Amino acid sequence: MSTPEINQVLAQMRVMSAQASSGPVDVETPRSDFSDLLKRSIDAVNETQQKAGDLRTSFERGDEGLDLAEVMIAVQKSSVSFEAMVAVRNKLVEAYKDVMNMPV
């Protein structure tokens, strides 16, 4: 990997880090119930994974205009989002078990 490519990857990582640390983003929906929020989150993770899979397949086929760094960043994004989704699911299951074990 050449120096310009490394600098490009580092710049993209800095931008993603700044976006992640910028705090909560205002969502334009005034109210939504938990099931809609959960479904949208799962759909977003699925979309990220589909995009990463498509980029990986295109890169493996040798399509022009794709950079290995771009593919690797997309794959890492999908991996991190999936791991976060699994962690949230585990916390929800744990909370459900705690509520179910409470004496009435």
NUDOKE-401039 format. One line per field, with one value per residue: residue number from 1; residue in three letters; x, y, z of N, C-alpha, C in turn. Coordinates in steps of 0.05 Angstrom, whole numbers, padded with zeros to 5 digits. Layout:
<rs>
nr (NUM|...) $
rest (ALA|...) $
n.x (X|...) $
n.y (Y|...) $
n.z (Z|...) $
ca.x (X|...) $
ca.y (Y|...) $
ca.z (Z|...) $
c.x (X|...) $
c.y (Y|...) $
c.z (Z|...) $
</rs>
This chain:
<rs>
nr (1|2|3|4|5|6|7|8|9|10|11|12|13|14|15|16|17|18|19|20|21|22|23|24|25|26|27|28|29|30|31|32|33|34|35|36|37|38|39|40|41|42|43|44|45|46|47|48|49|50|51|52|53|54|55|56|57|58|59|60|61|62|63|64|65|66|67|68|69|70|71|72|73|74|75|76|77|78|79|80|81|82|83|84|85|86|87|88|89|90|91|92|93|94|95|96|97|98|99|100|101|102|103|104) $
rest (MET|SER|THR|PRO|GLU|ILE|ASN|GLN|VAL|LEU|ALA|GLN|MET|ARG|VAL|MET|SER|ALA|GLN|ALA|SER|SER|GLY|PRO|VAL|ASP|VAL|GLU|THR|PRO|ARG|SER|ASP|PHE|SER|ASP|LEU|LEU|LYS|ARG|SER|ILE|ASP|ALA|VAL|ASN|GLU|THR|GLN|GLN|LYS|ALA|GLY|ASP|LEU|ARG|THR|SER|PHE|GLU|ARG|GLY|ASP|GLU|GLY|LEU|ASP|LEU|ALA|GLU|VAL|MET|ILE|ALA|VAL|GLN|LYS|SER|SER|VAL|SER|PHE|GLU|ALA|MET|VAL|ALA|VAL|ARG|ASN|LYS|LEU|VAL|GLU|ALA|TYR|LYS|ASP|VAL|MET|ASN|MET|PRO|VAL) $
n.x (00017|00012|00038|00001|-00048|-00050|-00053|-00103|-00136|-00127|-00147|-00202|-00213|-00207|-00249|-00293|-00286|-00294|-00347|-00371|-00361|-00388|-00435|-00506|-00549|-00601|-00662|-00713|-00763|-00819|-00842|-00832|-00846|-00815|-00808|-00808|-00762|-00723|-00730|-00714|-00661|-00640|-00649|-00615|-00565|-00566|-00567|-00516|-00484|-00499|-00480|-00425|-00415|-00428|-00389|-00343|-00349|-00349|-00297|-00268|-00280|-00252|-00269|-00262|-00241|-00249|-00222|-00177|-00174|-00222|-00258|-00243|-00254|-00310|-00323|-00305|-00338|-00387|-00378|-00369|-00418|-00452|-00432|-00445|-00500|-00510|-00492|-00529|-00575|-00563|-00563|-00616|-00642|-00621|-00643|-00697|-00700|-00687|-00732|-00772|-00758|-00771|-00804|-00875) $
n.y (-00023|00044|00108|00152|00123|00102|00150|00167|00127|00137|00188|00178|00147|00184|00219|00185|00175|00226|00233|00194|00211|00258|00261|00251|00247|00287|00258|00260|00240|00248|00215|00148|00079|00027|-00020|-00004|00027|-00012|-00046|-00012|-00004|-00056|-00064|-00025|-00045|-00092|-00070|-00046|-00091|-00117|-00080|-00082|-00135|-00134|-00097|-00126|-00171|-00147|-00126|-00174|-00194|-00160|-00110|-00044|00017|00007|00008|-00026|-00009|00018|-00024|-00055|-00020|-00016|-00069|-00072|-00034|-00059|-00104|-00082|-00057|-00101|-00129|-00092|-00093|-00145|-00141|-00105|-00136|-00178|-00150|-00135|-00185|-00201|-00162|-00173|-00224|-00210|-00179|-00217|-00251|-00223|-00216|-00216) $
n.z (00000|-00017|00005|-00005|-00005|00046|00075|00057|00079|00133|00137|00127|00171|00212|00200|00207|00261|00283|00269|00299|00351|00354|00381|00398|00342|00317|00304|00255|00265|00305|00347|00362|00368|00407|00378|00324|00323|00335|00291|00249|00263|00258|00204|00183|00198|00169|00117|00116|00119|00071|00033|00044|00030|-00025|-00043|-00031|-00064|-00115|-00114|-00113|-00163|-00193|-00210|-00235|-00204|-00151|-00088|-00045|00007|00014|00010|00054|00096|00092|00104|00157|00181|00176|00207|00259|00267|00268|00313|00352|00349|00366|00418|00440|00434|00469|00518|00520|00523|00572|00606|00599|00622|00675|00688|00684|00725|00770|00832|00838) $
ca.x (00000|00029|00033|-00025|-00070|-00050|-00063|-00131|-00149|-00125|-00166|-00228|-00217|-00210|-00276|-00312|-00283|-00307|-00376|-00380|-00359|-00403|-00459|-00530|-00560|-00630|-00678|-00735|-00788|-00825|-00845|-00834|-00845|-00790|-00806|-00800|-00734|-00707|-00731|-00698|-00633|-00633|-00648|-00590|-00542|-00568|-00559|-00487|-00472|-00503|-00462|-00398|-00414|-00427|-00362|-00323|-00353|-00339|-00268|-00257|-00283|-00233|-00281|-00244|-00251|-00252|-00197|-00177|-00180|-00251|-00271|-00237|-00269|-00338|-00325|-00301|-00362|-00408|-00371|-00373|-00447|-00463|-00424|-00460|-00527|-00510|-00489|-00555|-00593|-00556|-00572|-00646|-00649|-00614|-00664|-00722|-00697|-00689|-00760|-00788|-00752|-00779|-00829|-00898) $
ca.y (00000|00067|00129|00166|00106|00101|00175|00167|00111|00151|00211|00167|00138|00208|00229|00167|00179|00251|00229|00177|00225|00283|00260|00241|00262|00290|00243|00276|00228|00259|00194|00121|00059|00013|-00041|00009|00034|-00036|-00056|00006|-00010|-00082|-00059|-00009|-00064|-00110|-00055|-00043|-00117|-00122|-00062|-00092|-00159|-00126|-00086|-00148|-00187|-00130|-00125|-00200|-00197|-00142|-00086|-00021|00039|-00001|00008|-00046|00005|00024|-00050|-00063|-00002|-00024|-00094|-00066|-00021|-00079|-00121|-00067|-00052|-00127|-00134|-00074|-00103|-00169|-00132|-00094|-00159|-00192|-00134|-00136|-00211|-00201|-00145|-00189|-00245|-00197|-00171|-00242|-00263|-00205|-00225|-00199) $
ca.z (00000|-00019|00025|-00008|00002|00075|00084|00052|00099|00159|00136|00129|00198|00228|00195|00221|00290|00289|00267|00321|00376|00353|00399|00385|00319|00319|00284|00248|00273|00331|00366|00350|00389|00408|00357|00299|00326|00333|00264|00233|00270|00246|00175|00177|00200|00145|00093|00117|00112|00043|00019|00047|00014|-00053|-00049|-00030|-00089|-00137|-00113|-00120|-00192|-00206|-00220|-00233|-00188|-00123|-00073|-00024|00033|00015|00016|00082|00114|00091|00119|00185|00190|00179|00230|00283|00271|00276|00340|00369|00349|00383|00446|00448|00436|00494|00540|00520|00534|00601|00619|00598|00642|00701|00693|00687|00751|00792|00846|00833) $
c.x (00018|00021|00007|-00049|-00073|-00061|-00093|-00147|-00149|-00145|-00195|-00234|-00221|-00239|-00296|-00310|-00297|-00337|-00386|-00379|-00374|-00428|-00483|-00539|-00590|-00643|-00704|-00762|-00795|-00828|-00845|-00833|-00820|-00786|-00798|-00770|-00716|-00707|-00713|-00668|-00624|-00631|-00623|-00566|-00543|-00559|-00528|-00473|-00476|-00484|-00434|-00395|-00412|-00400|-00341|-00325|-00343|-00309|-00255|-00260|-00264|-00245|-00263|-00257|-00255|-00224|-00199|-00184|-00209|-00266|-00267|-00252|-00298|-00342|-00323|-00326|-00384|-00403|-00376|-00403|-00461|-00457|-00440|-00489|-00530|-00508|-00515|-00575|-00588|-00566|-00603|-00655|-00644|-00635|-00690|-00722|-00699|-00717|-00777|-00782|-00760|-00804|-00852|-00913) $
c.y (00025|00088|00144|00149|00104|00127|00178|00151|00125|00174|00201|00158|00162|00219|00212|00171|00205|00248|00213|00192|00252|00283|00251|00260|00263|00275|00259|00264|00237|00237|00168|00101|00042|-00008|-00028|00017|00010|-00047|-00038|00001|-00036|-00079|-00044|-00027|-00083|-00095|-00051|-00069|-00124|-00105|-00073|-00118|-00153|-00114|-00108|-00165|-00172|-00129|-00152|-00205|-00179|-00118|-00062|00000|00032|-00003|-00012|-00033|00010|-00002|-00058|-00045|-00010|-00050|-00090|-00052|-00041|-00097|-00107|-00063|-00078|-00133|-00117|-00083|-00128|-00161|-00121|-00117|-00174|-00177|-00135|-00163|-00212|-00185|-00160|-00210|-00233|-00190|-00196|-00255|-00246|-00217|-00205|-00192) $
c.z (00000|00002|00020|00000|00032|00087|00080|00072|00126|00160|00140|00158|00217|00225|00209|00251|00299|00288|00290|00348|00376|00370|00384|00362|00322|00296|00279|00256|00301|00353|00350|00372|00386|00386|00330|00300|00323|00305|00246|00238|00257|00215|00167|00179|00176|00120|00093|00110|00082|00026|00020|00030|-00016|-00061|-00050|-00056|-00113|-00138|-00122|-00150|-00207|-00219|-00215|-00216|-00159|-00111|-00050|00003|00036|00022|00045|00102|00115|00107|00149|00197|00194|00203|00256|00288|00279|00305|00360|00371|00367|00412|00456|00451|00462|00518|00542|00531|00564|00616|00620|00620|00670|00708|00698|00714|00774|00805|00841|00858) $
</rs>
